[in-house]
């Protein structure tokens, strides 16, 4: 998914009025451009007579993600007290000429940018003294569905800028006094003191102010520092929100939430839960009606299998309802160890480790393995849990085009040699297509990086015996890390990782979502063990599932709907969100439980009906369902 840099600069009578930096997704551009235009036309310095907006493409792998500086505040009564606070912090940083540095602010008032000042000899290091240095190409990391900024949020924008500035080579601190006449708060920022917000650094109405970047390093690295400040694309993570101090009335947070939800409804992106009053099976009871379930990940129907349920009941009688603690304290039962051994044998690896959910497994695995300096090569359609695991790590994230091996190799070649990890879904959760594991393994060997495959939707589904992606491709060699879940084909709850003994021992000692979570309940463990036993000893249920999928797809095609899948997931592409919702409602009226998938799960304008076929469906009912779906689409 592409990003865009949006810059706004506004002036009046050739004097700077306002400026802003954004890094956005394409669909955000119109609303954010309008918001910045409004800011430039309604500013305390007057209405701008010159407004420039610049839009540039930003490649995802050109982005650097950094954490926001920690924030503290110092309340003062006068600008003199505020400037004294800055001098105290400069002294803490080992800077003894703070008074002379503060005098240099007078040089900034007519500049467009900041002074880059050598703290040792107070020499100015900018190539152009009139222009100064402009820290650019930055924004707070944000959700795609954020609402447009209605007004300038001084605090958030300052945090973003300060976090980038002090991340630049040899910058030891930044001092800022706002040039906004209605904003008297400023700050000093440095890595080891964080962002120190000072409540008053000038008097209300004063237009003077700018920034000083304090440099302490070799002269030959100045160009490197300036290049980072002016050209490196940066997204700042975990930026705190702070009320805009120009607001006259307190912010109504509930009203903001209502506005957000209303926006969702207008875009046909609003979601609600649906209460099912029966077990997950081929048919469910919803609102008192018996409906054909075509949206469940319970692919083999084992969630409601009699033998599986009896195992869970017996485990509760023996072990109770809860495990009582985390795995490394009191939460390891014989069932945990037994299931880990069984999973390792099933996947033909040396060892396995359980997590509470598949989501927690991906977060724990990726954030524990990928350290600072690593590169993660991630498929652009990977599951949200993989994406969040990547973000929690200290690694650089490089996105390659979906299942495109030329794109992956180009990225690998660009950053080679490196410590790296290629991570991909085995079966992609929305489109149901299968990763090109043979080529991924070949590339990982060629470029000496690790491989991790998420088999959440592969286990019990693909391969002649349901053993997953390696069996599907008839591969003896395994990826370095095989992750999966117990909550789909195995009908229980939890996640796991399989690999060599060293890997598993490492994760047991480093994966935070494993170490700090109360372990799975006995019932879930026993159910998964029995379900796995059924899968191993009765592979015919996998063949029944695969036959049902082909029958469903063939019936859709006969009725004019393009459909094909080698997994249990059949995406039926609609596109328009409103139309997809209409079709979903029509099918619910006909007792077919099929879910509309919309943004942000898929791209805007790419809504689908995600059908999930089960082994326990009959051929007749899935044929009838396919005909009804086709008719609803063609209405």
C-alpha positions in Angstrom: 0.0 0.0 0.0 1.5 3.4 -1.1 2.1 6.3 1.2 2.2 10.0 0.2 4.1 12.9 1.7 1.8 16.0 2.0 3.5 19.3 2.9 1.7 22.6 3.3 3.4 26.0 3.5 1.5 29.2 3.8 2.7 32.8 3.9 1.3 36.4 3.8 3.2 39.3 2.4 6.1 36.8 2.0 6.1 36.1 5.8 5.6 32.6 7.0 2.1 31.9 8.4 1.7 28.2 8.8 3.2 24.9 7.8 2.4 21.2 8.2 3.8 17.8 7.4 1.8 14.6 6.8 2.5 11.1 5.6 -0.7 9.6 4.4 -2.4 6.8 2.4 -4.0 7.8 -0.9 -7.6 7.8 0.3 -6.7 10.3 3.1 -5.3 13.0 0.8 -8.5 14.9 -0.1 -9.8 15.3 3.5 -6.4 16.2 4.9 -5.6 18.7 2.1 -8.9 20.4 2.8 -8.1 20.5 6.6 -4.7 22.0 6.0 -6.1 24.5 3.5 -8.6 25.6 6.2 -5.8 26.0 8.6 -3.9 28.3 6.3 -6.9 30.4 5.6 -8.0 30.9 9.2 -4.8 31.6 11.2 -4.0 33.9 14.0 -1.3 35.6 11.8 -4.0 36.3 9.2 -5.3 34.8 6.0 -2.5 33.5 3.9 -2.1 35.0 0.4 0.2 32.2 -0.8 -0.4 28.5 -0.1 1.8 25.7 -1.5 0.9 22.0 -1.2 3.4 19.4 -2.3 2.5 15.7 -2.7 5.2 13.0 -3.2 5.0 9.2 -3.3 6.7 7.5 -0.3 7.7 3.9 -0.7 6.8 1.8 2.5 10.3 0.5 2.7 11.7 4.0 2.7 9.9 4.7 6.0 11.8 4.6 9.3 9.6 4.0 12.3 10.8 5.5 15.6 9.2 5.8 19.0 7.9 9.1 20.4 10.0 10.7 23.1 8.6 10.3 26.6 6.8 13.5 27.8 7.0 15.5 30.9 5.7 19.0 31.7 7.1 21.9 33.8 4.6 24.7 34.8 6.0 28.2 35.1 4.5 31.6 35.6 6.7 33.8 33.4 8.8 33.5 30.2 11.9 34.2 32.4 11.1 31.2 34.6 10.6 29.0 31.5 13.9 30.0 30.0 15.6 29.3 33.3 14.2 25.7 33.1 15.8 25.3 29.7 19.2 26.4 31.1 18.8 23.9 33.9 18.2 21.1 31.4 21.0 22.1 29.2 23.3 21.9 32.2 22.0 18.4 32.9 23.0 17.5 29.3 26.5 18.8 30.0 26.1 22.0 28.0 27.6 24.9 29.9 27.1 27.7 27.5 23.3 27.7 27.7 22.9 31.4 28.2 24.8 32.1 24.9 22.7 29.5 23.1 19.5 31.2 24.2 20.7 34.5 22.9 20.9 33.0 19.4 17.1 32.8 19.3 17.2 36.4 18.1 18.8 35.1 14.9 15.9 32.7 14.2 13.0 35.2 14.0 13.3 36.1 10.3 14.3 32.6 9.2 12.1 29.9 7.6 13.9 27.0 9.3 16.0 26.2 12.4 19.5 27.1 13.4 21.9 24.1 13.4 24.3 25.1 16.1 27.5 23.5 17.2 27.3 23.4 21.0 31.1 23.5 21.5 32.0 26.7 19.5 28.5 28.1 18.8 29.2 28.2 15.1 26.2 27.9 12.7 26.3 24.8 10.5 23.4 25.4 8.1 24.5 25.8 4.4 22.0 28.7 4.0 21.7 31.0 7.0 18.6 32.7 5.6 16.8 29.5 5.2 18.1 27.4 8.0 17.4 23.7 8.4 13.8 22.3 7.8 13.0 19.0 9.4 10.6 17.5 7.0 8.9 14.2 5.8 7.4 13.1 9.1 4.1 12.3 10.8 2.6 10.3 13.6 1.9 6.7 12.8 -1.9 6.4 12.7 -4.9 4.3 11.8 -6.0 4.5 8.2 -9.5 5.6 9.3 -8.4 8.7 11.3 -10.6 11.7 10.8 -9.2 14.9 9.2 -7.4 17.3 11.5 -9.9 20.2 12.2 -7.2 22.5 13.7 -3.5 22.6 14.5 -2.6 20.3 17.4 0.6 22.0 18.6 1.5 19.3 21.0 1.3 16.3 18.7 3.1 18.0 15.8 5.8 19.2 18.2 6.3 15.6 19.6 6.6 14.2 16.0 9.2 16.9 15.0 11.2 16.7 18.2 11.3 12.9 18.1 12.7 13.0 14.6 15.2 15.7 15.3 16.8 14.1 18.3 17.0 10.8 16.3 19.3 12.5 13.7 23.0 11.8 13.9 24.8 13.8 16.5 21.8 16.0 17.5 21.9 16.1 21.3 19.0 18.4 21.9 16.4 20.7 20.3 14.9 23.9 21.8 11.7 25.3 20.5 9.8 28.5 21.1 6.6 28.7 19.0 6.3 31.5 16.5 2.5 31.3 16.8 1.3 34.5 18.6 -1.4 32.6 20.4 0.8 29.8 21.7 3.2 30.5 24.5 4.3 26.9 25.3 7.7 25.6 24.1 10.0 22.7 24.9 13.4 21.3 25.1 13.9 17.7 23.9 16.8 15.2 24.0 17.1 11.4 24.1 18.0 11.2 27.7 15.5 13.7 29.1 12.6 13.1 26.6 10.3 15.9 25.5 10.1 18.5 28.3 7.1 20.7 27.8 7.4 24.2 29.4 4.2 26.0 29.9 5.4 29.6 29.1 8.4 30.7 27.1 7.0 34.0 25.8 4.1 36.4 26.3 0.8 36.0 24.5 0.7 37.9 21.2 4.5 37.7 20.6 5.1 36.5 17.1 8.8 35.6 17.7 10.1 32.1 17.9 11.8 29.3 16.1 14.0 26.3 16.8 17.6 25.6 17.5 19.1 22.1 16.8 22.1 21.5 18.9 24.9 19.5 17.2 27.8 17.8 18.9 29.9 15.7 16.6 32.6 15.6 13.9 32.3 18.3 11.1 32.5 15.6 8.4 29.1 14.2 9.6 27.2 17.5 9.3 25.9 16.6 5.9 24.7 13.2 7.1 22.8 14.9 9.9 21.2 17.5 7.6 20.3 14.7 5.1 18.4 12.8 7.8 16.6 15.9 9.0 15.5 17.0 5.6 15.1 13.8 3.6 14.6 10.7 5.8 10.9 9.7 5.8 9.8 9.0 9.4 6.7 7.8 11.1 6.7 8.3 14.9 5.0 5.6 16.9 3.0 5.9 20.1 2.6 9.7 19.9 0.4 10.8 22.9 -2.6 13.0 22.4 -2.9 16.3 24.2 -5.8 18.8 24.0 -5.2 21.8 21.8 -4.5 24.6 24.3 -6.2 27.1 21.9 -9.6 25.4 22.6 -11.8 27.6 24.6 -14.0 24.8 25.8 -13.0 21.3 27.0 -12.9 18.6 24.4 -16.0 16.4 24.4 -14.5 13.0 24.0 -17.9 11.2 23.7 -18.9 13.6 21.0 -15.7 12.8 19.1 -16.5 9.1 19.4 -20.0 9.7 18.1 -18.6 11.6 15.1 -16.2 8.8 14.4 -19.0 6.2 14.5 -21.3 8.3 12.3 -18.5 8.6 9.8 -18.2 4.8 9.7 -21.9 4.4 9.2 -22.0 6.9 6.3 -19.1 5.0 4.6 -20.8 1.6 5.2 -17.9 0.5 7.4 -19.8 0.3 10.7 -19.7 -3.0 12.4 -21.8 -4.8 15.0 -21.6 -8.2 16.6 -24.2 -11.0 15.9 -25.2 -13.2 18.7 -25.3 -16.9 17.9 -27.2 -19.1 20.3 -25.9 -22.5 19.3 -22.6 -24.3 18.8 -20.4 -23.5 15.8 -21.3 -26.0 13.2 -22.6 -26.3 9.6 -25.9 -24.7 10.9 -26.3 -22.2 13.7 -29.2 -20.5 15.4 -29.3 -16.7 14.9 -32.2 -14.6 16.1 -34.3 -17.8 16.5 -33.6 -19.0 12.9 -31.6 -22.0 11.7 -29.1 -20.7 9.3 -26.5 -22.3 7.0 -23.1 -21.1 8.4 -20.7 -20.0 5.6 -18.5 -17.7 7.6 -16.9 -19.9 10.3 -13.2 -20.9 10.5 -14.3 -24.2 12.1 -13.4 -25.8 8.8 -13.6 -29.5 9.9 -16.6 -29.0 12.2 -14.5 -30.3 15.2 -15.6 -27.5 17.6 -18.9 -29.3 18.0 -17.6 -32.8 17.7 -19.0 -35.1 20.4 -15.7 -36.7 21.3 -13.9 -33.4 21.3 -16.5 -31.9 23.7 -16.3 -35.0 26.0 -12.5 -34.6 26.3 -13.0 -30.9 27.3 -15.5 -32.0 30.0 -13.2 -34.6 31.4 -10.3 -32.1 31.5 -12.5 -29.7 33.6 -13.4 -32.4 36.0 -9.7 -33.3 36.5 -7.9 -29.9 36.3 -10.7 -27.4 36.9 -11.6 -24.4 34.7 -8.5 -22.3 34.8 -4.8 -22.9 34.6 -4.0 -20.7 37.6 -1.0 -18.8 36.2 1.5 -18.1 33.5 3.5 -21.0 32.0 6.7 -20.1 33.8 5.1 -19.9 37.2 2.2 -22.3 38.1 0.4 -22.5 34.7 2.0 -25.5 33.1 -0.1 -28.7 33.2 0.7 -32.1 31.8 -1.8 -31.2 29.0 0.4 -28.3 27.9 3.4 -30.5 27.5 1.5 -33.3 25.9 -0.1 -31.0 23.3 3.3 -29.4 22.5 4.9 -32.8 21.9 1.9 -33.9 19.7 2.1 -30.7 17.6 5.8 -31.0 17.1 5.3 -34.6 15.9 2.4 -33.6 13.6 4.5 -30.8 12.0 7.7 -33.0 12.0 9.7 -30.5 14.0 11.9 -30.9 17.1 9.7 -28.9 19.5 6.7 -26.7 19.9 5.4 -23.9 22.2 1.9 -22.9 23.0 0.5 -19.4 23.1 -3.0 -18.2 24.3 -4.1 -17.2 20.8 -2.6 -17.1 17.3 -2.5 -13.3 17.6 -0.4 -13.5 20.7 1.8 -16.1 19.0 2.7 -13.8 16.1 3.2 -10.8 18.4 5.5 -12.8 20.7 7.5 -14.6 18.1 8.3 -11.7 15.8 9.0 -9.1 18.5 11.3 -11.6 20.3 13.4 -12.7 17.3 13.7 -9.5 15.2 16.0 -7.0 17.0 17.3 -3.6 16.1 19.3 -3.8 12.8 17.2 -6.7 11.4 15.1 -6.5 8.3 11.6 -8.0 8.2 10.3 -8.9 4.7 6.5 -9.0 5.0 3.9 -9.8 2.4 1.6 -6.8 1.9 -1.5 -8.9 2.6 -0.2 -10.6 5.8 -2.6 -10.9 8.7 -3.0 -8.0 11.2 -1.3 -10.1 13.9 1.9 -10.4 11.7 1.8 -6.7 11.0 1.5 -5.8 14.7 4.3 -8.3 15.6 6.5 -6.5 13.1 5.6 -3.1 14.5 6.4 -4.3 18.1 9.9 -5.4 17.0 12.9 -3.1 16.7 13.4 -4.2 13.1 13.0 -2.3 9.9 9.9 -3.5 8.0 10.1 -4.0 4.2 6.9 -4.8 2.4 6.9 -6.9 -0.8 4.1 -7.2 -3.3 1.6 -9.9 -2.5 3.0 -13.4 -3.3 5.3 -11.8 -5.9 8.7 -13.5 -5.8 10.3 -10.9 -8.1 9.3 -8.2 -5.7 10.6 -10.2 -2.7 14.0 -10.9 -4.3 14.4 -7.2 -5.3 13.9 -6.2 -1.6 16.3 -9.0 -0.4 18.9 -7.9 -2.9 18.5 -4.2 -1.9 19.3 -4.9 1.7 21.7 -7.8 1.5 23.6 -8.9 3.4 21.5 -8.5 6.6 20.0 -10.3 9.5 16.5 -10.8 8.3 13.2 -12.7 8.4 10.7 -13.4 5.6 7.3 -13.7 7.1 4.1 -14.8 5.3 0.7 -16.3 5.7 0.5 -19.8 4.3 -3.1 -19.4 3.3 -4.1 -15.7 3.1 -7.1 -15.1 5.3 -9.2 -13.0 2.9 -8.3 -14.2 -0.6 -7.6 -17.9 0.4 -4.6 -18.1 -1.9 -1.5 -20.0 -0.9 2.0 -18.6 -0.4 4.8 -19.7 -2.9 6.7 -21.5 -0.2 9.2 -23.3 -2.5 10.5 -20.0 -3.9 10.4 -18.3 -0.5 12.6 -21.1 0.9 14.9 -20.8 -2.1 15.3 -17.1 -1.7 15.8 -17.4 2.1 18.7 -19.8 1.5 20.2 -17.6 -1.2 20.2 -14.5 0.9 20.7 -16.2 4.3 17.6 -15.0 6.1 15.1 -16.8 8.3 11.6 -17.9 7.2 8.4 -17.8 9.2 5.0 -19.1 7.9 1.7 -18.6 9.6 -0.4 -21.7 9.0 -3.6 -20.5 10.8 -5.7 -21.3 7.7 -3.6 -24.1 6.3 -3.5 -26.7 9.1 -6.3 -29.2 8.6 -7.2 -27.6 5.2 -4.4 -28.1 2.6 -2.2 -31.0 1.9 -3.5 -34.5 1.3 -3.7 -35.2 5.0 -4.3 -31.6 6.2 -0.7 -31.2 7.5 -0.4 -27.8 5.9 1.7 -26.0 3.4 4.8 -28.2 3.4 2.6 -31.3 2.7 0.8 -29.3 0.0 4.0 -28.6 -1.8 5.5 -32.1 -0.9 8.5 -30.4 0.8 10.7 -32.2 3.3 12.5 -29.1 4.4 10.6 -26.9 6.8 10.6 -23.1 7.3 12.6 -22.0 10.3 9.4 -21.0 12.1 6.0 -22.7 11.6 3.2 -20.9 13.5 -0.4 -21.9 13.7 -3.6 -21.9 15.7 -5.8 -24.3 17.5 -8.9 -22.2 16.9 -9.8 -23.0 13.3 -9.6 -26.5 12.0 -8.9 -27.9 15.4 -12.0 -26.2 16.8 -10.4 -25.1 20.1 -8.5 -22.0 21.2 -4.9 -21.0 21.2 -1.8 -20.6 19.1 1.5 -22.4 18.7 4.9 -22.3 17.1 7.0 -25.3 15.9 10.7 -25.3 15.1 14.0 -26.5 16.4 14.6 -27.0 20.1 16.9 -23.9 20.4 14.3 -21.7 18.8 11.6 -22.9 21.1 13.8 -22.5 24.2 14.7 -19.0 23.1 11.1 -18.0 22.7 10.2 -19.6 26.0 12.6 -17.2 27.6 12.0 -14.1 25.5 8.5 -14.0 24.0 6.6 -11.5 26.2 3.1 -12.7 25.2 4.1 -16.2 26.4 5.9 -15.2 29.6 3.3 -12.7 30.9 0.0 -14.4 30.0 -2.0 -16.8 32.1 -1.9 -20.1 30.2 -4.7 -21.8 28.3 -7.5 -23.5 30.1 -7.5 -27.3 30.5 -10.7 -27.6 28.5 -9.1 -25.9 25.4 -6.0 -28.0 25.7 -7.9 -31.3 25.9 -10.2 -30.3 23.1 -7.2 -29.5 20.8 -5.5 -32.7 21.6 -8.5 -34.8 20.7 -9.2 -32.8 17.6 -5.6 -33.3 16.5 -5.9 -37.0 17.1 -9.1 -37.1 14.9 -7.3 -35.1 12.1 -4.3 -37.5 12.2 -6.4 -40.7 12.3 -9.3 -39.7 10.1 -7.8 -37.7 7.1 -11.0 -38.4 5.2 -12.5 -35.3 6.7 -9.8 -33.2 5.0 -10.7 -34.7 1.7 -14.4 -34.1 2.3 -13.6 -30.4 3.0 -11.6 -30.1 -0.2 -14.3 -31.8 -2.2 -16.9 -29.4 -0.7 -14.8 -26.4 -1.7 -14.5 -27.5 -5.3 -18.2 -28.2 -5.4 -19.1 -24.7 -4.1 -16.7 -23.0 -6.5 -17.9 -25.0 -9.5 -21.6 -24.1 -8.7 -20.8 -20.4 -8.4 -19.0 -20.5 -11.7 -21.9 -22.3 -13.4 -24.1 -19.5 -12.1 -21.9 -16.7 -13.5 -19.8 -15.9 -10.4 -16.0 -16.1 -10.7 -14.7 -18.3 -7.9 -11.7 -20.5 -7.3 -9.9 -21.7 -4.2 -7.3 -24.3 -3.1 -8.1 -23.6 0.6 -11.4 -23.4 2.6 -11.7 -19.7 1.9 -13.6 -18.6 -1.2 -13.5 -14.8 -1.7 -16.5 -13.5 -3.7 -15.4 -10.1 -5.0 -18.1 -7.3 -5.0 -16.2 -4.0 -4.6 -18.7 -1.4 -3.5 -19.3 -1.5 0.3 -22.9 -0.5 0.1 -23.7 -3.2 -2.4 -21.8 -5.8 -0.4 -23.9 -4.9 2.7 -27.1 -5.2 0.6 -26.2 -8.7 -0.6 -25.3 -9.8 2.9 -28.7 -8.6 4.2 -30.5 -10.4 1.4 -28.7 -13.6 2.1 -29.4 -13.4 5.8 -33.1 -13.1 4.9 -32.6 -16.4 3.1 -31.0 -18.0 6.2 -27.4 -17.9 4.8 -24.9 -16.6 7.3 -22.2 -15.0 5.1 -20.2 -12.0 6.2 -19.4 -8.8 4.2 -15.7 -8.0 4.6 -14.9 -4.3 4.2 -12.2 -1.8 4.9 -9.9 -1.8 6.8 -9.7 -5.6 6.6 -9.5 -5.1 2.8 -8.8 -2.0 0.7 -11.5 0.6 0.3 -13.7 -0.2 -2.7 -12.6 -3.8 -2.6 -15.3 -5.3 -0.4 -15.9 -9.1 -0.6 -18.1 -11.8 0.7 -15.8 -14.2 2.4 -17.3 -17.7 2.2 -15.7 -20.4 4.4 -16.7 -23.9 3.5 -16.8 -26.7 6.1 -16.3 -30.5 5.9 -19.7 -30.9 7.6 -21.7 -29.2 4.9 -23.6 -31.5 2.5 -23.1 -31.2 -1.2 -26.8 -30.3 -1.7 -26.8 -27.4 0.8 -23.6 -25.8 -0.5 -24.9 -26.1 -4.1 -28.2 -24.4 -3.1 -26.3 -21.7 -1.2 -24.1 -21.0 -4.2 -27.2 -20.5 -6.3 -28.7 -18.1 -3.8 -25.5 -16.1 -3.6 -25.3 -15.8 -7.3 -28.9 -14.6 -7.5 -28.4 -12.0 -4.8 -25.3 -10.6 -6.5 -27.1 -10.4 -9.8 -30.2 -8.6 -8.4 
